[in-house]
Amino acid sequence: MTGIRRFTRVQLALLGSGFLVNLINFSVYPYLAVLLRDRMNLGMDQVGVILGLATFVQFAGGLPGAALAERLGLQRCLLAAMVLQTLGSLGFLAGGAWPALTIAALFLRSAASAVYSPSVRGYTVLGATPDERPRLVSASYATGNVGIALGPVAGALFIHDPTVMFAVATVLHLAMTIGHALLPRERRADHEVVEPLRRALHGIAVLPFAVTALTLYLHMHFYQYLSSYAEGRVPAVFYGSAMMAYSLLLAVIQPLISQRVERMRYPHAMALGFGGLAVGMLAFTGGNEIAVAAGVLAIGAGNSVIFLKNTLEALARTDRSPTVVFGQQRLAEGAGAFLSGVAGGGLYQLFESAGNLAGFWLAIAAQCLLLPPVVILADRMLRRPTPEPTGVS
């Protein structure tokens, strides 16, 4: 209770809002492939393109979302994001009768997340001293991860008849919209300088950017397509519990290994991270509860290392501010997620048509092992100094 009392009422409200936003979003996100198939009768290649575009908006939109928050104000952007979330929930609710609204709702929520994420983090630490910021940031991540962990379990209970879930989500989002309207509007300091958006990509850390994009490209095959693969193979509640365990694993392991990961060489972290992804993808070929659980645990362990190391390397390799670096990394995540949706959906459709979905996971596992060395080799070749031509005197 002592730790909770150290937060202000506004901070507690924002932490609670972050938990609810992730709980609602992730109650449907892992099942979007199933939902789109059921409502729209789309092929997995078409579903992949839609999911790729939506995740690109959500992740890459964090860069312009942060710039928008700096210009319009944090409270205004939080309120706008909640309005979009409410409209998105209404769209999902109405999508049962008008399926096309499901896609509109997906993109509304993606745009809302792009604005909400940098705004809520900025507002949570508003006015905090440098000593107070780590506590606030860690609390924000913790409550958000709990929402991400519990969301898939809630979704598993309602995904085949989601009307009740979307109705509750609409009511919760509407209540949070009213709450965010009551937040005090922050004041901009006279000396605060807002850099133009065109400089957002200056000083980018190239290798962490590329590795982050590759990480999300491979990771999203697991997060977007496992629900369709698991349908009919394992119970929905078991799948939801496995996804909850994945998020909790990251929340528990990353703080424990943060110092060790910081000291670790980047290639070693990549070997552990992508190795865990490869093992997890291979495990999924078993197609039963034990195989799915083992695969999720292996991917969770690998991602605990590579997600953290990517951020630390990006911060260490540039002199840009942490806010800018975070935006750049979100752009990399969006690029990787988009490619996963476009390429992964078509690949899934190909193996599904051939009646060999185990081959899909084998193909992704092979990429987990082959693509990271290619990225490192390309980086070394690009950084290799060009020999100066010898001139004649």
C-alpha positions as a Markdown table, in Angstrom:
| # | Residue | x | y | z |
|---|---|---|---|---|
| 1 | Met | 0.0 | 0.0 | 0.0 |
| 2 | Thr | 2.9 | 2.3 | 0.7 |
| 3 | Gly | 3.9 | 2.2 | -3.0 |
| 4 | Ile | 0.4 | 2.9 | -4.2 |
| 5 | Arg | 0.1 | 5.9 | -1.8 |
| 6 | Arg | 3.1 | 7.5 | -3.5 |
| 7 | Phe | 1.1 | 8.0 | -6.7 |
| 8 | Thr | -1.2 | 10.9 | -7.2 |
| 9 | Arg | -4.9 | 10.4 | -8.1 |
| 10 | Val | -4.3 | 11.4 | -11.7 |
| 11 | Gln | -1.4 | 9.0 | -12.0 |
| 12 | Leu | -3.5 | 6.2 | -10.5 |
| 13 | Ala | -6.2 | 7.0 | -13.0 |
| 14 | Leu | -3.8 | 6.9 | -15.9 |
| 15 | Leu | -2.3 | 3.6 | -14.7 |
| 16 | Gly | -5.8 | 2.1 | -14.4 |
| 17 | Ser | -6.7 | 3.4 | -17.8 |
| 18 | Gly | -3.6 | 1.9 | -19.4 |
| 19 | Phe | -4.6 | -1.5 | -17.8 |
| 20 | Leu | -8.2 | -1.3 | -19.2 |
| 21 | Val | -7.1 | -0.1 | -22.7 |
| 22 | Asn | -4.8 | -3.1 | -23.1 |
| 23 | Leu | -7.2 | -5.5 | -21.5 |
| 24 | Ile | -9.9 | -4.5 | -24.0 |
| 25 | Asn | -7.6 | -4.3 | -27.0 |
| 26 | Phe | -5.9 | -7.6 | -26.4 |
| 27 | Ser | -9.2 | -9.4 | -25.7 |
| 28 | Val | -9.7 | -9.3 | -29.4 |
| 29 | Tyr | -6.2 | -8.7 | -31.0 |
| 30 | Pro | -4.9 | -12.3 | -30.8 |
| 31 | Tyr | -8.1 | -13.5 | -32.4 |
| 32 | Leu | -8.5 | -11.0 | -35.2 |
| 33 | Ala | -7.5 | -13.5 | -37.9 |
| 34 | Val | -10.4 | -15.8 | -36.7 |
| 35 | Leu | -12.8 | -12.8 | -36.3 |
| 36 | Leu | -12.1 | -11.5 | -39.8 |
| 37 | Arg | -12.4 | -14.9 | -41.3 |
| 38 | Asp | -15.8 | -15.6 | -39.6 |
| 39 | Arg | -17.3 | -12.2 | -40.4 |
| 40 | Met | -15.8 | -11.4 | -43.8 |
| 41 | Asn | -15.2 | -14.9 | -45.3 |
| 42 | Leu | -11.7 | -13.7 | -46.3 |
| 43 | Gly | -8.7 | -15.9 | -47.3 |
| 44 | Met | -5.7 | -15.8 | -44.9 |
| 45 | Asp | -3.7 | -13.9 | -47.5 |
| 46 | Gln | -6.3 | -11.1 | -47.5 |
| 47 | Val | -6.5 | -11.2 | -43.7 |
| 48 | Gly | -2.7 | -10.9 | -43.5 |
| 49 | Val | -2.8 | -7.7 | -45.6 |
| 50 | Ile | -5.4 | -6.1 | -43.4 |
| 51 | Leu | -3.6 | -7.1 | -40.2 |
| 52 | Gly | -0.3 | -5.9 | -41.6 |
| 53 | Leu | -1.7 | -2.5 | -42.5 |
| 54 | Ala | -3.5 | -2.2 | -39.1 |
| 55 | Thr | -0.4 | -3.0 | -37.1 |
| 56 | Phe | 1.7 | -0.7 | -39.2 |
| 57 | Val | -0.7 | 2.2 | -38.3 |
| 58 | Gln | -0.6 | 1.2 | -34.6 |
| 59 | Phe | 3.2 | 0.9 | -34.3 |
| 60 | Ala | 4.6 | 3.3 | -36.9 |
| 61 | Gly | 1.9 | 5.8 | -35.9 |
| 62 | Gly | 3.7 | 6.3 | -32.6 |
| 63 | Leu | 6.2 | 8.6 | -34.3 |
| 64 | Pro | 3.7 | 11.1 | -35.6 |
| 65 | Gly | 1.5 | 10.4 | -32.5 |
| 66 | Ala | 4.2 | 11.7 | -30.3 |
| 67 | Ala | 4.7 | 14.8 | -32.4 |
| 68 | Leu | 1.0 | 15.4 | -32.3 |
| 69 | Ala | 1.0 | 15.1 | -28.5 |
| 70 | Glu | 3.7 | 17.7 | -28.3 |
| 71 | Arg | 1.8 | 20.2 | -30.4 |
| 72 | Leu | -1.8 | 19.7 | -29.3 |
| 73 | Gly | -1.2 | 18.8 | -25.7 |
| 74 | Leu | -1.2 | 15.5 | -23.9 |
| 75 | Gln | -4.7 | 15.8 | -22.3 |
| 76 | Arg | -6.3 | 16.7 | -25.7 |
| 77 | Cys | -4.6 | 13.7 | -27.4 |
| 78 | Leu | -5.6 | 11.3 | -24.6 |
| 79 | Leu | -9.2 | 12.5 | -25.0 |
| 80 | Ala | -9.1 | 12.2 | -28.8 |
| 81 | Ala | -7.7 | 8.6 | -28.5 |
| 82 | Met | -10.5 | 7.6 | -26.1 |
| 83 | Val | -13.1 | 8.9 | -28.6 |
| 84 | Leu | -11.5 | 6.8 | -31.3 |
| 85 | Gln | -11.4 | 3.8 | -29.0 |
| 86 | Thr | -15.1 | 4.2 | -28.3 |
| 87 | Leu | -15.9 | 4.5 | -32.0 |
| 88 | Gly | -13.8 | 1.4 | -32.6 |
| 89 | Ser | -15.7 | -0.6 | -30.0 |
| 90 | Leu | -19.0 | 0.5 | -31.6 |
| 91 | Gly | -17.7 | -0.6 | -35.0 |
| 92 | Phe | -16.8 | -4.0 | -33.7 |
| 93 | Leu | -20.2 | -4.3 | -32.1 |
| 94 | Ala | -22.0 | -3.3 | -35.3 |
| 95 | Gly | -19.7 | -5.5 | -37.4 |
| 96 | Gly | -21.8 | -8.5 | -36.5 |
| 97 | Ala | -24.6 | -7.1 | -38.7 |
| 98 | Trp | -22.4 | -5.1 | -41.1 |
| 99 | Pro | -19.1 | -7.0 | -41.4 |
| 100 | Ala | -17.2 | -4.2 | -43.2 |
| 101 | Leu | -17.4 | -2.1 | -40.1 |
| 102 | Thr | -15.1 | -4.6 | -38.4 |
| 103 | Ile | -12.3 | -3.5 | -40.6 |
| 104 | Ala | -13.1 | 0.2 | -40.0 |
| 105 | Ala | -13.1 | -0.5 | -36.2 |
| 106 | Leu | -9.8 | -2.2 | -36.4 |
| 107 | Phe | -8.1 | 0.8 | -38.0 |
| 108 | Leu | -9.8 | 3.2 | -35.6 |
| 109 | Arg | -8.4 | 1.3 | -32.7 |
| 110 | Ser | -5.0 | 1.2 | -34.4 |
| 111 | Ala | -5.0 | 5.0 | -34.8 |
| 112 | Ala | -6.2 | 5.5 | -31.3 |
| 113 | Ser | -3.3 | 3.3 | -29.9 |
| 114 | Ala | -0.8 | 5.3 | -32.0 |
| 115 | Val | -1.9 | 8.5 | -30.3 |
| 116 | Tyr | -2.6 | 7.1 | -26.8 |
| 117 | Ser | 0.7 | 5.3 | -26.2 |
| 118 | Pro | 3.1 | 8.3 | -26.3 |
| 119 | Ser | 0.5 | 10.6 | -24.7 |
| 120 | Val | -0.3 | 8.5 | -21.7 |
| 121 | Arg | 3.4 | 7.8 | -21.0 |
| 122 | Gly | 4.2 | 11.5 | -21.3 |
| 123 | Tyr | 1.3 | 12.5 | -19.0 |
| 124 | Thr | 2.2 | 9.9 | -16.4 |
| 125 | Val | 5.6 | 11.4 | -15.8 |
| 126 | Leu | 4.5 | 15.0 | -16.2 |
| 127 | Gly | 6.0 | 17.1 | -13.5 |
| 128 | Ala | 7.9 | 14.1 | -12.0 |
| 129 | Thr | 11.5 | 14.5 | -10.9 |
| 130 | Pro | 14.2 | 12.4 | -12.5 |
| 131 | Asp | 14.3 | 10.1 | -9.4 |
| 132 | Glu | 10.5 | 9.6 | -9.7 |
| 133 | Arg | 10.4 | 8.7 | -13.4 |
| 134 | Pro | 11.7 | 5.1 | -13.2 |
| 135 | Arg | 9.1 | 4.2 | -10.7 |
| 136 | Leu | 6.3 | 5.8 | -12.8 |
| 137 | Val | 7.5 | 4.2 | -16.0 |
| 138 | Ser | 7.9 | 0.8 | -14.5 |
| 139 | Ala | 4.4 | 1.0 | -13.0 |
| 140 | Ser | 3.0 | 2.0 | -16.4 |
| 141 | Tyr | 4.6 | -0.9 | -18.1 |
| 142 | Ala | 3.5 | -3.3 | -15.3 |
| 143 | Thr | -0.2 | -2.3 | -15.4 |
| 144 | Gly | -0.1 | -2.4 | -19.2 |
| 145 | Asn | 1.4 | -5.9 | -19.3 |
| 146 | Val | -1.2 | -7.2 | -16.8 |
| 147 | Gly | -3.9 | -6.0 | -19.2 |
| 148 | Ile | -2.1 | -7.6 | -22.2 |
| 149 | Ala | -1.8 | -10.9 | -20.2 |
| 150 | Leu | -5.5 | -11.0 | -19.1 |
| 151 | Gly | -6.9 | -9.8 | -22.4 |
| 152 | Pro | -6.5 | -13.1 | -24.4 |
| 153 | Val | -8.2 | -15.1 | -21.6 |
| 154 | Ala | -11.2 | -12.7 | -21.6 |
| 155 | Gly | -11.3 | -12.9 | -25.4 |
| 156 | Ala | -11.2 | -16.7 | -25.4 |
| 157 | Leu | -14.5 | -16.8 | -23.5 |
| 158 | Phe | -16.4 | -14.7 | -26.0 |
| 159 | Ile | -14.7 | -14.8 | -29.4 |
| 160 | His | -17.2 | -17.1 | -31.0 |
| 161 | Asp | -20.1 | -14.9 | -29.8 |
| 162 | Pro | -18.3 | -11.6 | -29.2 |
| 163 | Thr | -21.4 | -9.3 | -29.0 |
| 164 | Val | -21.3 | -9.1 | -25.2 |
| 165 | Met | -17.6 | -8.4 | -25.1 |
| 166 | Phe | -17.9 | -5.6 | -27.6 |
| 167 | Ala | -20.9 | -4.1 | -25.8 |
| 168 | Val | -18.9 | -4.1 | -22.5 |
| 169 | Ala | -15.9 | -2.6 | -24.3 |
| 170 | Thr | -18.1 | 0.2 | -25.7 |
| 171 | Val | -19.4 | 1.1 | -22.2 |
| 172 | Leu | -15.9 | 1.0 | -20.7 |
| 173 | His | -14.4 | 3.2 | -23.4 |
| 174 | Leu | -17.2 | 5.7 | -23.1 |
| 175 | Ala | -16.7 | 5.9 | -19.3 |
| 176 | Met | -12.9 | 6.4 | -19.9 |
| 177 | Thr | -13.6 | 9.1 | -22.4 |
| 178 | Ile | -15.6 | 11.0 | -19.8 |
| 179 | Gly | -12.8 | 10.5 | -17.3 |
| 180 | His | -10.1 | 11.7 | -19.7 |
| 181 | Ala | -12.2 | 14.8 | -20.4 |
| 182 | Leu | -11.9 | 15.6 | -16.6 |
| 183 | Leu | -8.1 | 15.5 | -16.6 |
| 184 | Pro | -6.4 | 18.8 | -16.0 |
| 185 | Arg | -4.9 | 20.3 | -19.2 |
| 186 | Glu | -1.1 | 20.6 | -18.9 |
| 187 | Arg | 0.8 | 23.8 | -19.5 |
| 188 | Arg | 3.7 | 24.0 | -21.9 |
| 189 | Ala | 6.9 | 25.5 | -20.4 |
| 190 | Asp | 8.1 | 28.7 | -22.0 |
| 191 | His | 11.5 | 27.3 | -22.7 |
| 192 | Glu | 10.2 | 24.0 | -24.2 |
| 193 | Val | 11.3 | 23.5 | -27.8 |
| 194 | Val | 9.3 | 21.2 | -30.1 |
| 195 | Glu | 11.4 | 19.9 | -33.0 |
| 196 | Pro | 9.8 | 19.6 | -36.5 |
| 197 | Leu | 8.6 | 16.2 | -37.5 |
| 198 | Arg | 10.9 | 16.1 | -40.5 |
| 199 | Arg | 13.9 | 15.6 | -38.1 |
| 200 | Ala | 12.3 | 12.6 | -36.4 |
| 201 | Leu | 14.5 | 10.1 | -38.4 |
| 202 | His | 17.8 | 12.0 | -38.1 |
| 203 | Gly | 20.5 | 10.2 | -36.2 |
| 204 | Ile | 18.7 | 6.8 | -36.5 |
| 205 | Ala | 20.6 | 3.8 | -35.1 |
| 206 | Val | 20.6 | 1.7 | -38.3 |
| 207 | Leu | 21.4 | -1.8 | -37.0 |
| 208 | Pro | 18.9 | -1.8 | -34.0 |
| 209 | Phe | 16.3 | -0.3 | -36.4 |
| 210 | Ala | 16.8 | -3.2 | -38.9 |
| 211 | Val | 17.0 | -5.9 | -36.2 |
| 212 | Thr | 13.8 | -4.5 | -34.5 |
| 213 | Ala | 11.9 | -4.7 | -37.8 |
| 214 | Leu | 13.1 | -8.2 | -38.3 |
| 215 | Thr | 12.2 | -9.2 | -34.8 |
| 216 | Leu | 8.6 | -7.9 | -35.2 |
| 217 | Tyr | 8.4 | -9.5 | -38.7 |
| 218 | Leu | 9.1 | -12.9 | -37.2 |
| 219 | His | 7.3 | -12.4 | -33.9 |
| 220 | Met | 4.0 | -11.3 | -35.5 |
| 221 | His | 3.7 | -14.7 | -37.4 |
| 222 | Phe | 3.3 | -16.2 | -33.9 |
| 223 | Tyr | 1.0 | -13.5 | -32.6 |
| 224 | Gln | -1.3 | -13.1 | -35.7 |
| 225 | Tyr | -1.5 | -16.7 | -37.1 |
| 226 | Leu | -1.3 | -19.0 | -34.1 |
| 227 | Ser | -4.9 | -18.4 | -33.2 |
| 228 | Ser | -6.1 | -19.7 | -36.6 |
| 229 | Tyr | -3.7 | -22.7 | -36.4 |
| 230 | Ala | -4.8 | -23.5 | -32.8 |
| 231 | Glu | -8.5 | -23.4 | -33.7 |
| 232 | Gly | -9.7 | -27.0 | -33.6 |
| 233 | Arg | -6.4 | -28.3 | -32.3 |
| 234 | Val | -6.5 | -26.9 | -28.7 |
| 235 | Pro | -9.3 | -25.5 | -26.6 |
| 236 | Ala | -9.8 | -21.7 | -26.9 |
| 237 | Val | -9.4 | -21.2 | -23.2 |
| 238 | Phe | -6.1 | -23.1 | -23.2 |
| 239 | Tyr | -4.9 | -20.9 | -26.1 |
| 240 | Gly | -5.9 | -17.7 | -24.2 |
| 241 | Ser | -4.1 | -19.0 | -21.1 |
| 242 | Ala | -1.0 | -19.7 | -23.1 |
| 243 | Met | -1.0 | -16.1 | -24.5 |
| 244 | Met | -1.5 | -14.8 | -21.0 |
| 245 | Ala | 1.5 | -16.8 | -19.8 |
| 246 | Tyr | 3.5 | -15.3 | -22.6 |
| 247 | Ser | 2.9 | -11.7 | -21.5 |
| 248 | Leu | 3.4 | -12.5 | -17.8 |
| 249 | Leu | 6.7 | -14.2 | -18.8 |
| 250 | Leu | 8.0 | -11.0 | -20.4 |
| 251 | Ala | 6.8 | -8.9 | -17.4 |
| 252 | Val | 8.6 | -11.2 | -14.9 |
| 253 | Ile | 11.8 | -12.1 | -16.8 |
| 254 | Gln | 12.8 | -8.7 | -18.3 |
| 255 | Pro | 13.4 | -6.8 | -15.0 |
| 256 | Leu | 15.4 | -9.8 | -13.7 |
| 257 | Ile | 17.8 | -10.0 | -16.7 |
| 258 | Ser | 18.0 | -6.3 | -17.6 |
| 259 | Gln | 21.5 | -5.7 | -16.3 |
| 260 | Arg | 22.8 | -8.9 | -17.9 |
| 261 | Val | 21.2 | -8.0 | -21.2 |
| 262 | Glu | 22.7 | -4.5 | -21.1 |
| 263 | Arg | 26.2 | -6.0 | -20.8 |
| 264 | Met | 25.6 | -8.6 | -23.4 |
| 265 | Arg | 27.1 | -8.2 | -26.9 |
| 266 | Tyr | 24.4 | -7.6 | -29.5 |
| 267 | Pro | 25.2 | -10.7 | -31.6 |
| 268 | His | 24.9 | -12.9 | -28.5 |
| 269 | Ala | 21.5 | -11.3 | -27.7 |
| 270 | Met | 20.4 | -11.9 | -31.2 |
| 271 | Ala | 21.4 | -15.5 | -31.1 |
| 272 | Leu | 19.4 | -16.1 | -27.9 |
| 273 | Gly | 16.4 | -14.1 | -29.1 |
| 274 | Phe | 16.1 | -15.5 | -32.6 |
| 275 | Gly | 17.1 | -18.9 | -31.3 |
| 276 | Gly | 14.1 | -18.9 | -28.9 |
| 277 | Leu | 11.8 | -17.8 | -31.8 |
| 278 | Ala | 13.1 | -20.7 | -34.0 |
| 279 | Val | 12.6 | -23.2 | -31.2 |
| 280 | Gly | 9.1 | -21.9 | -30.6 |
| 281 | Met | 8.1 | -22.0 | -34.2 |
| 282 | Leu | 9.4 | -25.6 | -34.5 |
| 283 | Ala | 7.4 | -26.6 | -31.4 |
| 284 | Phe | 4.1 | -25.4 | -33.0 |
| 285 | Thr | 4.4 | -28.1 | -35.6 |
| 286 | Gly | 3.3 | -30.6 | -32.9 |
| 287 | Gly | -0.2 | -29.1 | -33.0 |
| 288 | Asn | -1.3 | -30.1 | -29.5 |
| 289 | Glu | -1.4 | -28.5 | -26.0 |
| 290 | Ile | 2.1 | -29.5 | -25.0 |
| 291 | Ala | 3.6 | -28.2 | -28.3 |
| 292 | Val | 1.7 | -24.9 | -28.2 |
| 293 | Ala | 2.7 | -24.3 | -24.5 |
| 294 | Ala | 6.4 | -25.2 | -25.2 |
| 295 | Gly | 6.4 | -22.9 | -28.2 |
| 296 | Val | 4.9 | -20.0 | -26.4 |
| 297 | Leu | 7.4 | -20.4 | -23.5 |
| 298 | Ala | 10.4 | -20.6 | -25.9 |
| 299 | Ile | 9.3 | -17.5 | -27.8 |
| 300 | Gly | 8.6 | -15.6 | -24.5 |
| 301 | Ala | 12.1 | -16.4 | -23.3 |
| 302 | Gly | 13.7 | -15.3 | -26.6 |
| 303 | Asn | 11.7 | -12.2 | -26.9 |
| 304 | Ser | 12.5 | -11.2 | -23.3 |
| 305 | Val | 16.1 | -10.8 | -24.4 |
| 306 | Ile | 15.8 | -9.4 | -28.0 |
| 307 | Phe | 13.0 | -6.9 | -27.3 |
| 308 | Leu | 15.0 | -5.4 | -24.4 |
| 309 | Lys | 18.4 | -5.5 | -26.2 |
| 310 | Asn | 17.0 | -3.8 | -29.3 |
| 311 | Thr | 15.8 | -0.8 | -27.3 |
| 312 | Leu | 19.0 | -0.6 | -25.2 |
| 313 | Glu | 21.2 | -0.7 | -28.4 |
| 314 | Ala | 19.1 | 1.9 | -30.1 |
| 315 | Leu | 19.5 | 4.3 | -27.1 |
| 316 | Ala | 23.3 | 3.6 | -26.9 |
| 317 | Arg | 24.0 | 4.1 | -30.6 |
| 318 | Thr | 22.5 | 7.6 | -31.1 |
| 319 | Asp | 22.6 | 10.9 | -29.4 |
| 320 | Arg | 18.9 | 11.6 | -30.0 |
| 321 | Ser | 16.5 | 12.0 | -27.1 |
| 322 | Pro | 14.9 | 8.8 | -25.7 |
| 323 | Thr | 11.5 | 10.0 | -26.9 |
| 324 | Val | 12.8 | 10.3 | -30.5 |
| 325 | Val | 14.5 | 6.9 | -30.2 |
| 326 | Phe | 11.3 | 5.3 | -29.0 |
| 327 | Gly | 9.4 | 6.8 | -32.0 |
| 328 | Gln | 12.0 | 5.5 | -34.4 |
| 329 | Gln | 11.8 | 2.0 | -32.9 |
| 330 | Arg | 8.0 | 2.1 | -33.1 |
| 331 | Leu | 8.4 | 2.8 | -36.8 |
| 332 | Ala | 10.7 | -0.2 | -37.2 |
| 333 | Glu | 8.1 | -2.3 | -35.3 |
| 334 | Gly | 5.4 | -1.1 | -37.7 |
| 335 | Ala | 7.5 | -1.9 | -40.8 |
| 336 | Gly | 8.2 | -5.4 | -39.5 |
| 337 | Ala | 4.6 | -6.1 | -38.5 |
| 338 | Phe | 3.3 | -4.8 | -41.9 |
| 339 | Leu | 5.7 | -7.2 | -43.8 |
| 340 | Ser | 4.6 | -10.0 | -41.5 |
| 341 | Gly | 1.0 | -9.4 | -42.4 |
| 342 | Val | 1.5 | -9.1 | -46.1 |
| 343 | Ala | 4.1 | -11.9 | -46.6 |
| 344 | Gly | 3.0 | -14.1 | -43.7 |
| 345 | Gly | -0.7 | -14.2 | -44.7 |
| 346 | Gly | 0.1 | -15.3 | -48.2 |
| 347 | Leu | 2.5 | -18.0 | -46.9 |
| 348 | Tyr | -0.1 | -19.3 | -44.5 |
| 349 | Gln | -2.6 | -19.5 | -47.2 |
| 350 | Leu | -0.2 | -21.4 | -49.4 |
| 351 | Phe | 0.5 | -24.1 | -46.8 |
| 352 | Glu | -3.1 | -24.2 | -45.7 |
| 353 | Ser | -4.2 | -24.9 | -49.3 |
| 354 | Ala | -1.6 | -27.7 | -49.5 |
| 355 | Gly | -2.9 | -29.2 | -46.2 |
| 356 | Asn | 0.5 | -28.8 | -44.5 |
| 357 | Leu | 0.3 | -26.0 | -41.9 |
| 358 | Ala | 3.2 | -27.6 | -40.0 |
| 359 | Gly | 5.3 | -26.6 | -43.0 |
| 360 | Phe | 4.4 | -22.9 | -42.4 |
| 361 | Trp | 6.0 | -23.0 | -38.9 |
| 362 | Leu | 9.0 | -24.8 | -40.4 |
| 363 | Ala | 9.4 | -22.0 | -42.9 |
| 364 | Ile | 9.3 | -19.3 | -40.3 |
| 365 | Ala | 11.7 | -21.2 | -38.1 |
| 366 | Ala | 14.2 | -21.4 | -41.0 |
| 367 | Gln | 13.9 | -17.6 | -41.4 |
| 368 | Cys | 14.6 | -17.1 | -37.7 |
| 369 | Leu | 17.9 | -18.9 | -38.2 |
| 370 | Leu | 18.9 | -17.5 | -41.6 |
| 371 | Leu | 17.8 | -13.9 | -41.7 |
| 372 | Pro | 19.7 | -12.5 | -38.6 |
| 373 | Pro | 23.2 | -13.3 | -40.0 |
| 374 | Val | 22.2 | -11.7 | -43.2 |
| 375 | Val | 21.3 | -8.5 | -41.4 |
| 376 | Ile | 24.6 | -8.5 | -39.4 |
| 377 | Leu | 26.6 | -9.1 | -42.6 |
| 378 | Ala | 24.8 | -6.3 | -44.5 |
| 379 | Asp | 25.5 | -3.9 | -41.6 |
| 380 | Arg | 29.2 | -4.8 | -41.6 |
| 381 | Met | 29.5 | -4.3 | -45.3 |
| 382 | Leu | 27.7 | -0.9 | -45.2 |
| 383 | Arg | 30.0 | 0.3 | -42.3 |
| 384 | Arg | 33.2 | -1.0 | -44.0 |
| 385 | Pro | 35.3 | 2.1 | -44.8 |
| 386 | Thr | 35.8 | 2.7 | -48.5 |
| 387 | Pro | 39.5 | 2.7 | -49.5 |
| 388 | Glu | 40.6 | 6.1 | -50.8 |
| 389 | Pro | 41.8 | 6.0 | -54.4 |
| 390 | Thr | 45.4 | 6.5 | -54.8 |
| 391 | Gly | 46.1 | 9.6 | -56.9 |
| 392 | Val | 49.1 | 10.5 | -59.0 |
| 393 | Ser | 51.3 | 13.2 | -57.8 |
